Amino acid sequence: MHVINSSNTEIPTFFLIGIPGLEHAHVWISIPICLMYLAAILGNCGILFVIRTEPSLHAPMYYFLSMLAISDLGLSLSSLPTMLRTFALNATGISPNACFAQEFLIHGFMDMESSVLLVMSFDRFLAIRNPLRYSSILTNARVAKLCLVFFLKSLLLVLPFPFALKSLRYCKKHLLSHSYCLHQDVMNLACSDNTVDFFYGFFVALCMMLDSVLIAVSYVFILRTVMGIGSHKERLKALNTCVSHICAVLLFYVPITALAFMHRFGKHKSQSATILAADIFLLVPPLMNPIVYCVKTRQIREKILGKFGIK
């Protein structure tokens, strides 16, 4: 077959997939997908704009929320081109290099969001455990260093992915399982040994699982701290500060866990159900996180409404 460069890649094009059996409705399906992307991008840009322009929101909690919004924007913009091309234009072809770049961005922003959710759980624990020392412990300089560390961690963790995939040979299969590129999906197309890619991908998945475990542990400590508060009203007030973060954690980890179980244990799973779960994973968290934080965080809600002249 045609060799596109001097690497081991031998097929010129990978092909993405929409929803099998509904090809005739792809154009109509692209309309709600486009609207969801638009709402997610506008919502997260709105969060960033309000936090940037309101001095009263220049605090650790809102800086971490900004990082979450950046992660959601990255996920949306990374998957947007291929999903809209697949559904709206029925253009399913993608070059291997573009596919490798997309899976690097998607996995990078996924890990970044997981890391941000972890540090936000520590932030909530610290705010409830030591409210008087909170601002002195989490200074702006320390928050900036934390954000930089987690950004570099996410970047370096997934950096080997595109280079490892590029070193494989693709000579037979070329049909992917989703409307965007994921590491495991691309790796399974290789006709050369992908053992190293498999184990490194498993290591990255374990790192994200560790984030979820540490989030759960932090909430165990939060609950222990809250139960030690004497006033019932104060306990509810403390827990209410965690509701938005809990929703964000569920929105991120429930779809990805369901998708992992479907891949691992769903021997007779519907391909359409798997594709739908994968699309939900990339569409729903970036769309819902701004809504959740606007509804449940009074300061964010008031500032956004204030921009429109609504009290």
Rosetta silent file (secondary structure, phi, psi, omega in degrees, C-alpha in Angstrom):
SEQUENCE: MHVINSSNTEIPTFFLIGIPGLEHAHVWISIPICLMYLAAILGNCGILFVIRTEPSLHAPMYYFLSMLAISDLGLSLSSLPTMLRTFALNATGISPNACFAQEFLIHGFMDMESSVLLVMSFDRFLAIRNPLRYSSILTNARVAKLCLVFFLKSLLLVLPFPFALKSLRYCKKHLLSHSYCLHQDVMNLACSDNTVDFFYGFFVALCMMLDSVLIAVSYVFILRTVMGIGSHKERLKALNTCVSHICAVLLFYVPITALAFMHRFGKHKSQSATILAADIFLLVPPLMNPIVYCVKTRQIREKILGKFGIK
SCORE:     score description
SCORE:     0.000 S_00000001
   1 L     0.000  170.367 -178.370    0.000    0.000    0.000 S_00000001
   2 L   -67.092  128.347  178.185    0.918    3.631   -0.259 S_00000001
   3 L   -95.673  124.136 -173.358    3.469    4.713    2.348 S_00000001
   4 L   -82.659  -22.657  175.591    2.783    8.251    3.526 S_00000001
   5 L  -159.615 -164.415 -176.023    6.251    8.922    4.986 S_00000001
   6 L   -83.194   -1.913  178.029    9.379    7.248    6.235 S_00000001
   7 L   -77.347 -174.890 -178.429    7.702    5.938    9.393 S_00000001
   8 L   -84.503    0.832  178.924    6.115    2.522    9.721 S_00000001
   9 E   -71.109  126.000 -173.490    2.647    3.847    8.895 S_00000001
  10 L  -114.224  -19.804  178.490    1.516    2.140    5.716 S_00000001
  11 L   -98.858  141.947 -173.343   -2.131    3.075    5.250 S_00000001
  12 L   -79.251  -21.260 -172.121   -2.898    6.634    4.117 S_00000001
  13 L  -148.399  135.801  165.487   -6.190    7.154    5.965 S_00000001
  14 E   -93.564  157.406  179.053   -8.075    6.005    9.039 S_00000001
  15 E  -123.595  125.323  176.481  -11.871    6.099    8.966 S_00000001
  16 L   -81.633  172.406 -177.297  -14.036    7.296   11.842 S_00000001
  17 L  -135.668  144.029  175.682  -17.554    6.056   12.447 S_00000001
  18 L   -89.403 -121.397  175.291  -20.832    7.759   13.330 S_00000001
  19 L  -114.949  110.430 -177.146  -23.766    5.712   14.655 S_00000001
  20 L   -56.741  135.027 -179.983  -24.169    2.455   12.691 S_00000001
  21 L    90.209  -13.399 -179.996  -27.629    2.056   11.210 S_00000001
  22 L  -119.299   26.229 -179.018  -28.420    5.750   11.492 S_00000001
  23 H   -57.975  -33.958 -178.763  -26.228    7.038    8.675 S_00000001
  24 H   -68.130  -19.670 -177.655  -29.283    8.528    6.974 S_00000001
  25 H  -106.161    7.768 -176.582  -29.952   10.670   10.073 S_00000001
  26 H   -58.478  -38.711 -179.798  -26.396   11.856   10.690 S_00000001
  27 H   -61.901  -41.807  179.552  -27.124   15.343    9.372 S_00000001
  28 H   -70.673  -36.787  177.867  -30.023   15.721   11.810 S_00000001
  29 H   -65.083  -30.377 -178.232  -27.973   14.255   14.669 S_00000001
  30 H   -66.775  -22.696 -178.231  -25.272   16.822   13.945 S_00000001
  31 H   -66.507  -54.373  176.832  -27.664   19.673   14.859 S_00000001
  32 H   -64.200  -32.660  177.421  -28.008   18.856   18.604 S_00000001
  33 H   -62.738  -44.673  179.013  -24.307   17.918   18.702 S_00000001
  34 H   -62.570  -42.100  179.246  -23.401   21.317   17.252 S_00000001
  35 H   -65.126  -38.462  178.586  -25.706   23.087   19.719 S_00000001
  36 H   -66.361  -42.706  176.461  -24.194   21.176   22.647 S_00000001
  37 H   -61.612  -44.234 -179.053  -20.674   22.098   21.546 S_00000001
  38 H   -61.821  -44.619  179.055  -21.699   25.734   21.134 S_00000001
  39 H   -64.186  -40.371  179.816  -23.308   25.816   24.580 S_00000001
  40 H   -64.332  -44.245 -179.005  -20.263   24.136   26.163 S_00000001
  41 H   -66.264  -45.661  179.321  -17.823   26.569   24.547 S_00000001
  42 H   -64.870  -41.191 -179.154  -19.896   29.642   25.414 S_00000001
  43 H   -63.464  -46.441 -178.839  -20.529   28.406   28.964 S_00000001
  44 H   -71.696  -36.099  174.490  -16.898   27.714   29.760 S_00000001
  45 H   -64.668  -35.920  177.058  -15.739   30.934   28.086 S_00000001
  46 H   -64.228  -42.755  177.034  -18.326   32.758   30.182 S_00000001
  47 H   -59.544  -46.825 -179.053  -16.951   31.200   33.375 S_00000001
  48 H   -63.584  -41.229 -178.886  -13.405   32.223   32.417 S_00000001
  49 H   -64.440  -45.472 -178.399  -14.474   35.750   31.483 S_00000001
  50 H   -64.398  -44.613 -179.907  -16.372   36.344   34.735 S_00000001
  51 H   -65.574  -36.617 -179.248  -13.539   35.015   36.912 S_00000001
  52 H   -68.898  -36.254 -171.735  -10.997   37.052   34.955 S_00000001
  53 H   -97.024   -8.938 -178.902  -12.916   40.339   35.178 S_00000001
  54 L  -108.118  108.403 -179.807  -14.286   40.116   38.742 S_00000001
  55 H   -58.228  -30.345 -179.102  -11.684   40.845   41.461 S_00000001
  56 H   -67.488  -16.879  179.568  -13.962   39.303   44.108 S_00000001
  57 H   -99.228    8.764  177.982  -13.559   35.929   42.360 S_00000001
  58 L   -83.916   73.411 -177.884   -9.759   36.019   42.436 S_00000001
  59 L  -139.836  159.300 -174.923   -9.566   33.225   45.008 S_00000001
  60 H   -52.100  -45.027 -177.706   -8.189   29.634   44.953 S_00000001
  61 H   -56.917  -40.720 -176.749  -11.583   27.963   44.464 S_00000001
  62 H   -80.785  -27.375  172.550  -12.289   30.033   41.365 S_00000001
  63 H   -64.747  -41.919  177.539   -8.776   29.629   39.972 S_00000001
  64 H   -66.592  -36.286  175.571   -9.290   25.873   40.113 S_00000001
  65 H   -62.702  -36.073  175.642  -12.698   26.340   38.488 S_00000001
  66 H   -62.142  -42.014  177.663  -10.909   28.235   35.700 S_00000001
  67 H   -63.192  -38.005  177.231   -8.612   25.240   35.194 S_00000001
  68 H   -63.882  -42.112  178.632  -11.661   22.988   35.008 S_00000001
  69 H   -64.397  -39.004  177.605  -13.212   25.283   32.388 S_00000001
  70 H   -63.836  -41.480  177.967   -9.958   25.248   30.372 S_00000001
  71 H   -62.221  -43.493  178.924   -9.929   21.436   30.495 S_00000001
  72 H   -64.666  -40.839  176.544  -13.538   21.305   29.306 S_00000001
  73 H   -61.734  -42.350  179.043  -12.788   23.755   26.504 S_00000001
  74 H   -61.701  -43.361  177.746   -9.818   21.638   25.471 S_00000001
  75 H   -62.185  -43.053 -178.660  -11.914   18.468   25.373 S_00000001
  76 H   -65.241  -48.756 -175.929  -14.622   20.186   23.328 S_00000001
  77 H   -71.433  -25.187  178.988  -12.291   21.815   20.811 S_00000001
  78 H   -72.420  -37.837 -176.123  -10.190   18.634   20.440 S_00000001
  79 H   -95.832  -17.348 -175.801  -13.122   16.431   19.452 S_00000001
  80 H   -55.435  -48.874 -174.089  -15.298   19.050   17.706 S_00000001
  81 H   -58.002  -48.047 -175.528  -13.684   18.930   14.210 S_00000001
  82 H   -74.747  -35.265  179.966  -13.984   15.192   13.618 S_00000001
  83 H   -65.561  -43.080  179.616  -17.411   14.771   15.231 S_00000001
  84 H   -70.193  -37.220  177.372  -18.953   17.526   13.110 S_00000001
  85 H   -64.513  -39.559 -177.877  -17.204   16.290    9.945 S_00000001
  86 H   -67.746  -46.105 -174.211  -18.439   12.759   10.621 S_00000001
  87 H   -86.592  -42.886 -174.109  -22.062   13.639   11.350 S_00000001
  88 H   -82.145  -38.041 -173.921  -22.662   16.835    9.365 S_00000001
  89 L  -110.206   -5.475 -175.870  -20.549   16.187    6.264 S_00000001
  90 L    55.535   30.675  177.068  -20.214   12.388    6.329 S_00000001
  91 L   -99.187   95.229 -170.980  -16.458   12.958    5.910 S_00000001
  92 L   -95.364   -9.725 -177.491  -15.058   10.110    7.981 S_00000001
  93 E   -75.615  144.196  176.270  -11.470   10.003    6.712 S_00000001
  94 E  -148.811  137.026  179.945   -8.609   11.294    8.870 S_00000001
  95 L   -70.406  150.444  179.494   -4.869   11.095    8.291 S_00000001
  96 H   -55.459  -43.614 -178.464   -2.855    9.037   10.806 S_00000001
  97 H   -63.330  -40.705  177.147   -0.826   12.062   11.949 S_00000001
  98 H   -65.359  -36.693  178.633   -3.982   14.112   12.575 S_00000001
  99 H   -65.748  -43.333  178.965   -5.456   11.156   14.450 S_00000001
 100 H   -62.862  -40.239  179.502   -2.348   10.821   16.636 S_00000001
 101 H   -65.217  -41.480 -178.727   -2.470   14.546   17.405 S_00000001
 102 H   -65.981  -43.719 -179.294   -6.161   14.398   18.315 S_00000001
 103 H   -67.160  -30.790  174.893   -5.806   11.457   20.678 S_00000001
 104 H   -62.687  -45.506 -179.127   -2.866   13.222   22.372 S_00000001
 105 H   -67.168  -44.335 -178.286   -5.013   16.317   22.985 S_00000001
 106 H   -63.279  -48.431 -179.337   -8.076   14.372   24.123 S_00000001
 107 H   -67.702  -34.715  178.115   -6.163   12.173   26.565 S_00000001
 108 H   -63.531  -47.012  179.847   -4.124   15.146   27.776 S_00000001
 109 H   -71.710  -29.792  173.805   -7.198   17.231   28.607 S_00000001
 110 H   -61.701  -48.248 -179.875   -8.902   14.176   30.126 S_00000001
 111 H   -66.414  -36.999  178.058   -6.006   13.675   32.524 S_00000001
 112 H   -62.119  -42.978  178.585   -5.861   17.412   33.198 S_00000001
 113 H   -64.926  -40.611  177.439   -9.556   17.445   34.152 S_00000001
 114 H   -60.848  -42.922  179.761   -9.054   14.435   36.406 S_00000001
 115 H   -66.290  -39.870  179.598   -6.143   16.178   38.128 S_00000001
 116 H   -64.666  -42.012  178.029   -8.117   19.419   38.542 S_00000001
 117 H   -62.091  -35.556  177.607  -11.028   17.536   40.124 S_00000001
 118 H   -65.387  -50.054 -178.089   -8.544   15.954   42.539 S_00000001
 119 H   -67.457  -29.278  175.552   -6.983   19.239   43.619 S_00000001
 120 H   -67.310  -33.036  176.847  -10.467   20.785   43.934 S_00000001
 121 H   -68.159  -39.350  175.096  -11.399   18.029   46.405 S_00000001
 122 H   -64.225  -38.243  177.945   -8.333   18.886   48.490 S_00000001
 123 H   -60.824  -43.787  179.054   -9.340   22.537   48.255 S_00000001
 124 H   -65.365  -39.822  178.241  -12.814   21.753   49.639 S_00000001
 125 H   -62.643  -44.628 -179.090  -11.312   19.674   52.479 S_00000001
 126 H   -65.295  -39.168 -179.622   -8.934   22.464   53.431 S_00000001
 127 H   -65.611  -33.487 -179.844  -11.701   25.084   53.305 S_00000001
 128 H   -84.939  -36.710 -176.480  -13.877   23.012   55.669 S_00000001
 129 H   -76.109  -42.742 -177.879  -11.080   21.728   57.928 S_00000001
 130 L  -133.078   68.158 -176.305   -9.163   25.009   58.393 S_00000001
 131 L   -62.277  -32.228 -177.942  -11.366   27.888   57.222 S_00000001
 132 L   -73.692  -29.107 -179.142   -9.402   30.495   59.192 S_00000001
 133 L  -101.114    1.400 -173.621   -6.054   29.442   57.694 S_00000001
 134 H   -55.611  -51.240 -175.584   -7.423   28.634   54.224 S_00000001
 135 H   -70.373  -27.124  178.916   -6.314   31.848   52.509 S_00000001
 136 H   -80.425  -26.082  177.844   -2.889   31.790   54.159 S_00000001
 137 H   -81.443  -49.546  179.949   -2.230   28.173   53.134 S_00000001
 138 L   -96.071   77.581  176.105   -3.551   28.416   49.562 S_00000001
 139 L   -77.593  165.552  179.568   -1.915   31.621   48.440 S_00000001
 140 H   -59.409  -37.708  179.731   -2.079   32.772   44.820 S_00000001
 141 H   -64.355  -42.192 -179.766    1.562   31.744   44.320 S_00000001
 142 H   -68.989  -37.952  177.238    0.895   28.219   45.597 S_00000001
 143 H   -62.722  -43.070  179.353   -2.242   27.901   43.475 S_00000001
 144 H   -62.420  -41.099  178.864   -0.259   28.958   40.386 S_00000001
 145 H   -65.727  -41.553  178.241    2.442   26.386   41.168 S_00000001
 146 H   -61.036  -45.877  179.995   -0.167   23.654   41.684 S_00000001
 147 H   -61.800  -41.091  179.530   -1.835   24.456   38.370 S_00000001
 148 H   -65.757  -41.970 -179.870    1.527   24.440   36.582 S_00000001
 149 H   -62.247  -46.175 -178.528    2.535   21.122   38.155 S_00000001
 150 H   -69.437  -32.805  176.118   -0.711   19.406   37.164 S_00000001
 151 H   -64.784  -46.382  179.827   -0.538   20.860   33.650 S_00000001
 152 H   -66.296  -37.307  178.469    2.999   19.538   33.163 S_00000001
 153 H   -61.143  -45.010  179.526    2.042   16.193   34.695 S_00000001
 154 H   -65.899  -40.905 -179.903   -0.821   15.779   32.215 S_00000001
 155 H   -63.293  -49.853 -175.614    1.354   16.884   29.297 S_00000001
 156 H   -70.859  -31.123 -177.525    4.269   14.576   30.110 S_00000001
 157 H   -65.820  -39.233 -176.360    2.042   11.614   30.982 S_00000001
 158 H  -100.679   -2.476 -178.837    0.402   11.432   27.536 S_00000001
 159 L   -57.953  -36.498  178.548    3.323   12.793   25.499 S_00000001
 160 H   -67.969  -18.549 -174.558    4.579    9.268   24.604 S_00000001
 161 H   -54.294  -57.960 -175.561    1.186    8.307   23.120 S_00000001
 162 H   -63.946  -34.565 -179.708    1.505    9.808   19.615 S_00000001
 163 H   -70.550  -38.515  178.013    5.141    8.734   19.231 S_00000001
 164 H   -66.160  -41.138  178.921    4.370    5.172   20.353 S_00000001
 165 H   -67.535  -36.211 -179.354    1.423    4.938   17.956 S_00000001
 166 H   -67.139  -25.405 -178.996    3.489    6.391   15.112 S_00000001
 167 L   -79.083  -11.698 -179.757    6.086    3.656   15.584 S_00000001
 168 L   -83.337  163.001  176.692    3.501    0.923   14.908 S_00000001
 169 L  -103.570  135.214  179.421    2.611   -0.490   11.513 S_00000001
 170 E  -122.900  103.247 -171.371   -0.948   -0.175   10.171 S_00000001
 171 L  -127.193   -6.254 -178.033   -1.391   -2.404    7.183 S_00000001
 172 L  -127.324  -72.071 -176.199   -4.813   -4.072    7.361 S_00000001
 173 L   -79.227  143.482  178.786   -7.518   -2.540    9.544 S_00000001
 174 L  -143.008    6.564 -178.733   -8.325    1.137    9.194 S_00000001
 175 E   -99.346  117.582  178.230  -11.855    1.558   10.662 S_00000001
 176 L   -82.360  170.420 -173.527  -11.974    3.188   14.119 S_00000001
 177 L  -100.800   -2.638 -177.025  -14.762    2.636   16.639 S_00000001
 178 L  -137.589  178.851  177.773  -15.702    6.251   17.391 S_00000001
 179 L   -93.121   15.679  173.924  -16.117    9.630   15.723 S_00000001
 180 L  -153.567  169.239 -173.222  -12.791   10.765   17.230 S_00000001
 181 L   -96.023  129.346  173.029   -9.434    9.132   17.923 S_00000001
 182 L  -122.274  153.626 -174.097   -8.591    7.398   21.208 S_00000001
 183 H   -58.456  -51.785 -176.832   -5.330    5.671   22.094 S_00000001
 184 H   -63.040  -37.604 -179.039   -6.720    2.178   22.649 S_00000001
 185 H   -64.266  -46.571  179.574   -8.870    2.389   19.531 S_00000001
 186 H   -68.058  -41.729 -178.755   -5.954    3.372   17.277 S_00000001
 187 H   -58.030  -36.858 -177.790   -3.598    0.907   18.938 S_00000001
 188 L   -70.393  -12.788  176.940   -5.926   -1.985   18.126 S_00000001
 189 L   -80.843  -14.850 -173.049   -5.595   -1.233   14.396 S_00000001
 190 L   -68.666  143.882  175.009   -1.866   -2.023   14.410 S_00000001
 191 L  -104.343    5.623  173.579   -0.596   -5.160   12.736 S_00000001
 192 L  -109.180  173.335 -175.536    2.727   -4.992   14.604 S_00000001
 193 L   -64.949  123.426 -179.019    3.405   -5.746   18.271 S_00000001
 194 L  -115.673   26.300 -176.398    1.666   -3.169   20.500 S_00000001
 195 H   -59.962  -44.325 -179.604    2.553   -4.636   23.904 S_00000001
 196 H   -62.250  -43.214  178.849    4.441   -1.528   25.049 S_00000001
 197 H   -62.279  -39.933 -179.340    1.542    0.712   24.011 S_00000001
 198 H   -62.699  -48.937 -176.545   -0.918   -1.516   25.854 S_00000001
 199 H   -70.301  -34.770  177.742    0.963   -1.468   29.146 S_00000001
 200 H   -70.521  -38.751  175.140    1.700    2.245   28.988 S_00000001
 201 H   -61.532  -37.659  177.391   -1.968    2.961   28.223 S_00000001
 202 H   -65.945  -38.198  177.532   -2.874    0.780   31.214 S_00000001
 203 H   -63.062  -42.976  178.540   -0.448    2.783   33.374 S_00000001
 204 H   -63.666  -40.561  177.758   -2.092    6.075   32.317 S_00000001
 205 H   -63.078  -38.569  177.860   -5.522    4.603   33.108 S_00000001
 206 H   -63.735  -36.711  177.917   -4.246    3.586   36.557 S_00000001
 207 H   -62.321  -40.926  177.832   -3.089    7.169   37.170 S_00000001
 208 H   -69.829  -35.666  175.725   -6.597    8.424   36.471 S_00000001
 209 H   -64.389  -37.376  178.044   -8.047    5.708   38.685 S_00000001
 210 H   -62.406  -39.358  176.002   -5.688    6.849   41.443 S_00000001
 211 H   -57.318  -45.662 -177.929   -7.098   10.371   41.089 S_00000001
 212 H   -65.977  -37.153  177.895  -10.627    9.026   41.627 S_00000001
 213 H   -64.908  -44.198  179.533   -9.519    7.001   44.666 S_00000001
 214 H   -65.893  -34.255  174.906   -7.838   10.048   46.214 S_00000001
 215 H   -62.443  -44.743  178.606  -10.980   12.116   45.555 S_00000001
 216 H   -61.893  -41.930  179.163  -13.025    9.484   47.411 S_00000001
 217 H   -63.101  -41.701 -179.995  -10.526    9.494   50.289 S_00000001
 218 H   -61.994  -35.501  179.156  -10.667   13.295   50.512 S_00000001
 219 H   -74.676  -26.591  171.384  -14.456   13.117   50.829 S_00000001
 220 H   -61.971  -45.166  178.107  -14.147   10.566   53.614 S_00000001
 221 H   -67.609  -35.822  177.037  -12.074   13.140   55.514 S_00000001
 222 H   -62.381  -45.434 -179.662  -14.538   15.885   54.576 S_00000001
 223 H   -64.143  -40.095  177.575  -17.446   13.848   55.978 S_00000001
 224 H   -62.335  -40.538  179.091  -15.509   13.111   59.175 S_00000001
 225 H   -66.410  -43.648 -178.145  -14.783   16.821   59.575 S_00000001
 226 H   -65.061  -40.276 -179.565  -18.384   17.816   58.866 S_00000001
 227 H   -65.969  -19.037  177.548  -19.763   15.275   61.331 S_00000001
 228 L   -83.928   -6.073  177.405  -17.595   16.877   63.990 S_00000001
 229 L   -79.241  131.200 -173.286  -19.375   20.219   63.538 S_00000001
 230 L   -70.061  -41.318 -174.543  -21.882   20.753   66.352 S_00000001
 231 L   -83.372  130.484  176.980  -24.544   22.757   64.535 S_00000001
 232 H   -62.010  -40.166  179.510  -26.805   20.934   62.065 S_00000001
 233 H   -63.031  -40.835  179.105  -27.182   24.147   60.073 S_00000001
 234 H   -69.149  -33.527  176.436  -23.404   24.576   59.829 S_00000001
 235 H   -63.925  -45.305  178.620  -22.997   20.964   58.719 S_00000001
 236 H   -63.615  -39.236  179.423  -25.452   21.499   55.865 S_00000001
 237 H   -63.536  -40.630  179.207  -23.734   24.767   54.945 S_00000001
 238 H   -66.865  -43.334  179.865  -20.340   23.028   54.792 S_00000001
 239 H   -66.974  -33.001 -178.665  -21.670   20.155   52.684 S_00000001
 240 H   -63.539  -27.393  178.202  -23.440   22.572   50.348 S_00000001
 241 L   -70.342  -13.684 -178.015  -20.061   24.031   49.343 S_00000001
 242 L  -100.085   -8.905 -172.442  -19.144   20.579   47.948 S_00000001
 243 H   -60.377  -45.736 -178.665  -22.273   19.918   45.875 S_00000001
 244 H   -60.562  -42.344 -179.064  -20.972   21.535   42.675 S_00000001
 245 H   -67.692  -40.139  178.229  -17.703   19.616   42.874 S_00000001
 246 H   -60.734  -42.508  177.389  -19.467   16.310   43.563 S_00000001
 247 H   -61.370  -42.953  179.721  -21.635   16.870   40.470 S_00000001
 248 H   -63.253  -39.950  178.518  -18.540   17.623   38.370 S_00000001
 249 H   -63.378  -46.015 -179.927  -16.849   14.438   39.637 S_00000001
 250 H   -64.891  -41.240  179.930  -19.910   12.319   38.799 S_00000001
 251 H   -62.395  -30.715 -177.959  -20.299   13.939   35.373 S_00000001
 252 H   -86.774  -47.934 -169.630  -16.681   13.067   34.534 S_00000001
 253 H   -85.764  -29.250 -178.959  -16.158    9.640   36.112 S_00000001
 254 H   -64.648  -49.816  178.693  -19.551    7.950   35.618 S_00000001
 255 H   -62.553  -40.864 -177.318  -19.484    8.045   31.761 S_00000001
 256 H   -69.874  -33.193  176.456  -15.810    7.042   31.559 S_00000001
 257 H   -69.484  -42.834  178.135  -16.359    4.172   34.029 S_00000001
 258 H   -61.884  -41.132  179.594  -19.437    2.985   32.145 S_00000001
 259 H   -65.487  -40.480  178.404  -17.517    3.110   28.869 S_00000001
 260 H   -63.035  -41.980  178.664  -14.612    1.144   30.365 S_00000001
 261 H   -66.414  -36.863  178.836  -16.997   -1.552   31.643 S_00000001
 262 H   -65.455  -39.272  178.296  -18.714   -1.753   28.270 S_00000001
 263 H   -70.011  -36.507 -173.014  -15.373   -2.297   26.541 S_00000001
 264 H   -84.265  -41.547 -171.402  -14.167   -4.799   29.128 S_00000001
 265 H  -114.502  -11.167 -176.778  -17.233   -6.885   29.973 S_00000001
 266 L   -84.755   73.251 -177.837  -19.788   -6.170   27.232 S_00000001
 267 L   -63.749  -33.051 -179.050  -19.052   -9.137   25.001 S_00000001
 268 L  -113.176   30.543 -176.826  -22.475   -8.852   23.366 S_00000001
 269 L   -69.447  153.425  174.131  -22.750   -5.083   23.704 S_00000001
 270 L   -77.485  130.777  178.755  -24.450   -2.966   21.105 S_00000001
 271 H   -62.510  -37.604  179.184  -21.932   -1.014   19.043 S_00000001
 272 H   -63.829  -38.563  179.348  -24.333    1.912   18.898 S_00000001
 273 H   -65.528  -39.538  178.909  -24.621    1.957   22.707 S_00000001
 274 H   -65.943  -43.918  179.445  -20.834    2.031   23.068 S_00000001
 275 H   -63.588  -41.723  179.086  -20.488    4.853   20.548 S_00000001
 276 H   -63.263  -42.213  178.906  -23.281    6.804   22.261 S_00000001
 277 H   -63.703  -38.831  178.970  -21.598    6.364   25.672 S_00000001
 278 H   -66.672  -39.685  178.235  -18.289    7.562   24.215 S_00000001
 279 H   -67.143  -39.894  177.788  -19.941   10.627   22.683 S_00000001
 280 H   -60.913  -38.698 -178.429  -21.730   11.410   25.957 S_00000001
 281 H   -59.739  -38.072 -179.349  -18.406   11.248   27.768 S_00000001
 282 H   -88.327  -22.421 -175.930  -16.971   14.062   25.651 S_00000001
 283 H   -91.318  -41.374 -168.609  -20.156   16.110   25.254 S_00000001
 284 H   -74.646  -49.683 -178.195  -21.853   16.113   28.651 S_00000001
 285 H   -57.816  -48.163  178.494  -19.177   17.200   31.195 S_00000001
 286 H   -62.392  -29.149  179.123  -18.084   20.335   29.251 S_00000001
 287 H   -76.475  -42.641 -170.679  -21.758   21.212   28.720 S_00000001
 288 H   -87.014  -29.111 -177.253  -23.003   20.583   32.258 S_00000001
 289 H   -57.393  -47.128  177.040  -20.109   21.812   34.424 S_00000001
 290 H   -61.363  -37.886  179.429  -20.747   25.534   33.705 S_00000001
 291 H   -64.104  -45.814 -179.324  -24.473   25.014   34.301 S_00000001
 292 H   -60.756  -45.927 -176.735  -23.872   23.226   37.613 S_00000001
 293 H   -71.875  -30.281  175.909  -21.476   25.875   38.898 S_00000001
 294 H   -70.080  -38.787 -177.979  -23.753   28.712   37.784 S_00000001
 295 H   -74.131  -42.457 -171.351  -26.773   27.156   39.514 S_00000001
 296 H   -95.107  -13.688 -179.431  -25.060   26.027   42.724 S_00000001
 297 L  -109.336  107.824 -173.367  -22.441   28.781   43.221 S_00000001
 298 H   -59.630  -41.331 -177.225  -24.138   32.023   44.205 S_00000001
 299 H   -62.712  -43.672  178.601  -21.114   34.229   43.505 S_00000001
 300 H   -64.659  -45.738 -177.697  -20.725   32.914   39.949 S_00000001
 301 H   -61.126  -45.407 -178.731  -24.465   33.126   39.286 S_00000001
 302 H   -64.988  -41.176 -178.768  -24.754   36.708   40.547 S_00000001
 303 H   -68.103  -39.283  179.330  -21.751   37.932   38.558 S_00000001
 304 H   -68.053  -44.879  176.949  -22.933   36.311   35.318 S_00000001
 305 H   -62.896  -35.275  178.480  -26.454   37.674   35.733 S_00000001
 306 H   -63.553  -31.056  177.421  -24.936   41.043   36.587 S_00000001
 307 H   -64.788  -25.332  178.830  -23.152   41.098   33.224 S_00000001
 308 L   -98.610    8.471  178.912  -26.601   41.013   31.619 S_00000001
 309 L    74.138   22.622 -179.691  -27.957   43.672   33.949 S_00000001
 310 L  -106.489  125.200  178.483  -30.102   41.182   35.902 S_00000001
 311 L   -89.143    0.000    0.000  -30.110   41.426   39.706 S_00000001
